[in-house]
Amino acid sequence: MKIQRNNFGNARERGVVATVLFIALLAIMLILVTAESRALFHLHREIKFLEQQQVKRLNSVPTNSVSVVNFESK
């Protein structure tokens, strides 16, 4: 069976299609990298905020603690 070359287009047309597809895939990858970077930035900020809340909570005086009062005698 003989394959006709006219159905597949010439090399220049295939090169243009390949270039357009490559640029499209590159653009999609760039969008994904940007989205991941933003998500990581927001996660980092949230972790810092949660850490600050935990430090505040752990450094605060518990409500059931007994306060000690020192009286100095003269």
PyRosetta script that sets phi, psi and omega in degrees:
from pyrosetta import init, pose_from_sequence

init()
pose = pose_from_sequence("MKIQRNNFGNARERGVVATVLFIALLAIMLILVTAESRALFHLHREIKFLEQQQVKRLNSVPTNSVSVVNFESK")
pose.set_psi(1, 133.9)
pose.set_omega(1, -177.3)
pose.set_phi(2, -100.4)
pose.set_psi(2, 132.7)
pose.set_omega(2, 179.6)
pose.set_phi(3, -93.8)
pose.set_psi(3, 130.5)
pose.set_omega(3, 178.2)
pose.set_phi(4, -84.6)
pose.set_psi(4, 131.7)
pose.set_omega(4, -177.8)
pose.set_phi(5, -77.7)
pose.set_psi(5, -20.9)
pose.set_omega(5, -176.5)
pose.set_phi(6, -65.8)
pose.set_psi(6, -26.9)
pose.set_omega(6, -178.8)
pose.set_phi(7, -72.8)
pose.set_psi(7, -23.9)
pose.set_omega(7, -175.4)
pose.set_phi(8, -95.3)
pose.set_psi(8, -5.6)
pose.set_omega(8, -178.7)
pose.set_phi(9, 78.8)
pose.set_psi(9, 173.2)
pose.set_omega(9, -179.4)
pose.set_phi(10, -91.2)
pose.set_psi(10, 174.8)
pose.set_omega(10, -175.3)
pose.set_phi(11, -64.3)
pose.set_psi(11, -34.5)
pose.set_omega(11, -178.7)
pose.set_phi(12, -65.2)
pose.set_psi(12, -43.9)
pose.set_omega(12, 178.7)
pose.set_phi(13, -63.4)
pose.set_psi(13, -41.1)
pose.set_omega(13, 178.9)
pose.set_phi(14, -66.2)
pose.set_psi(14, -35.7)
pose.set_omega(14, 178.3)
pose.set_phi(15, -65.7)
pose.set_psi(15, -39.4)
pose.set_omega(15, 179.0)
pose.set_phi(16, -66.3)
pose.set_psi(16, -43.1)
pose.set_omega(16, 178.8)
pose.set_phi(17, -62.9)
pose.set_psi(17, -43.2)
pose.set_omega(17, 179.8)
pose.set_phi(18, -63.3)
pose.set_psi(18, -40.2)
pose.set_omega(18, 179.2)
pose.set_phi(19, -65.5)
pose.set_psi(19, -43.5)
pose.set_omega(19, 179.4)
pose.set_phi(20, -63.7)
pose.set_psi(20, -43.4)
pose.set_omega(20, 178.0)
pose.set_phi(21, -62.5)
pose.set_psi(21, -41.1)
pose.set_omega(21, 179.0)
pose.set_phi(22, -63.0)
pose.set_psi(22, -44.5)
pose.set_omega(22, 179.4)
pose.set_phi(23, -65.6)
pose.set_psi(23, -38.5)
pose.set_omega(23, 178.3)
pose.set_phi(24, -64.1)
pose.set_psi(24, -45.6)
pose.set_omega(24, 178.0)
pose.set_phi(25, -63.6)
pose.set_psi(25, -38.7)
pose.set_omega(25, 177.7)
pose.set_phi(26, -63.6)
pose.set_psi(26, -40.7)
pose.set_omega(26, 178.1)
pose.set_phi(27, -65.0)
pose.set_psi(27, -41.6)
pose.set_omega(27, 177.6)
pose.set_phi(28, -62.6)
pose.set_psi(28, -43.4)
pose.set_omega(28, 178.7)
pose.set_phi(29, -62.7)
pose.set_psi(29, -40.0)
pose.set_omega(29, 178.8)
pose.set_phi(30, -63.7)
pose.set_psi(30, -41.5)
pose.set_omega(30, 177.3)
pose.set_phi(31, -62.2)
pose.set_psi(31, -43.6)
pose.set_omega(31, 179.4)
pose.set_phi(32, -64.1)
pose.set_psi(32, -42.7)
pose.set_omega(32, 178.9)
pose.set_phi(33, -63.3)
pose.set_psi(33, -41.7)
pose.set_omega(33, 178.8)
pose.set_phi(34, -63.8)
pose.set_psi(34, -43.2)
pose.set_omega(34, 179.2)
pose.set_phi(35, -63.8)
pose.set_psi(35, -42.6)
pose.set_omega(35, 178.5)
pose.set_phi(36, -64.6)
pose.set_psi(36, -39.5)
pose.set_omega(36, 179.3)
pose.set_phi(37, -63.2)
pose.set_psi(37, -43.7)
pose.set_omega(37, 178.1)
pose.set_phi(38, -63.6)
pose.set_psi(38, -42.3)
pose.set_omega(38, 179.9)
pose.set_phi(39, -62.9)
pose.set_psi(39, -42.6)
pose.set_omega(39, 178.1)
pose.set_phi(40, -63.9)
pose.set_psi(40, -39.0)
pose.set_omega(40, 178.3)
pose.set_phi(41, -62.0)
pose.set_psi(41, -45.9)
pose.set_omega(41, 179.9)
pose.set_phi(42, -65.9)
pose.set_psi(42, -38.3)
pose.set_omega(42, 176.7)
pose.set_phi(43, -63.9)
pose.set_psi(43, -40.6)
pose.set_omega(43, 178.7)
pose.set_phi(44, -61.4)
pose.set_psi(44, -44.3)
pose.set_omega(44, 178.4)
pose.set_phi(45, -62.6)
pose.set_psi(45, -41.0)
pose.set_omega(45, -179.3)
pose.set_phi(46, -67.2)
pose.set_psi(46, -39.1)
pose.set_omega(46, 177.8)
pose.set_phi(47, -64.0)
pose.set_psi(47, -41.7)
pose.set_omega(47, 176.4)
pose.set_phi(48, -60.4)
pose.set_psi(48, -43.0)
pose.set_omega(48, 179.7)
pose.set_phi(49, -63.3)
pose.set_psi(49, -45.2)
pose.set_omega(49, 178.9)
pose.set_phi(50, -63.9)
pose.set_psi(50, -37.6)
pose.set_omega(50, 178.3)
pose.set_phi(51, -64.8)
pose.set_psi(51, -41.5)
pose.set_omega(51, 177.0)
pose.set_phi(52, -62.4)
pose.set_psi(52, -41.2)
pose.set_omega(52, 177.7)
pose.set_phi(53, -63.4)
pose.set_psi(53, -41.4)
pose.set_omega(53, 179.2)
pose.set_phi(54, -64.9)
pose.set_psi(54, -42.6)
pose.set_omega(54, 179.3)
pose.set_phi(55, -63.1)
pose.set_psi(55, -43.0)
pose.set_omega(55, 176.6)
pose.set_phi(56, -60.0)
pose.set_psi(56, -45.8)
pose.set_omega(56, -177.4)
pose.set_phi(57, -64.5)
pose.set_psi(57, -41.7)
pose.set_omega(57, -177.1)
pose.set_phi(58, -76.8)
pose.set_psi(58, -24.6)
pose.set_omega(58, 179.6)
pose.set_phi(59, -90.5)
pose.set_psi(59, -7.8)
pose.set_omega(59, -178.7)
pose.set_phi(60, -78.1)
pose.set_psi(60, 160.6)
pose.set_omega(60, 179.5)
pose.set_phi(61, -79.0)
pose.set_psi(61, 129.3)
pose.set_omega(61, 178.4)
pose.set_phi(62, -64.9)
pose.set_psi(62, 152.6)
pose.set_omega(62, -176.0)
pose.set_phi(63, -74.2)
pose.set_psi(63, -23.7)
pose.set_omega(63, -178.2)
pose.set_phi(64, -96.0)
pose.set_psi(64, 14.6)
pose.set_omega(64, -177.2)
pose.set_phi(65, -81.2)
pose.set_psi(65, 157.3)
pose.set_omega(65, 178.3)
pose.set_phi(66, -99.2)
pose.set_psi(66, 127.0)
pose.set_omega(66, 178.6)
pose.set_phi(67, -88.8)
pose.set_psi(67, 137.0)
pose.set_omega(67, -178.3)
pose.set_phi(68, -103.8)
pose.set_psi(68, 128.4)
pose.set_omega(68, 179.7)
pose.set_phi(69, -112.9)
pose.set_psi(69, 125.6)
pose.set_omega(69, 178.2)
pose.set_phi(70, -98.7)
pose.set_psi(70, 122.4)
pose.set_omega(70, 176.3)
pose.set_phi(71, -103.0)
pose.set_psi(71, 124.9)
pose.set_omega(71, 177.4)
pose.set_phi(72, -90.3)
pose.set_psi(72, 131.1)
pose.set_omega(72, 178.9)
pose.set_phi(73, -95.0)
pose.set_psi(73, 139.9)
pose.set_omega(73, -178.3)
pose.set_phi(74, -101.4)
pose.dump_pdb("model.pdb")
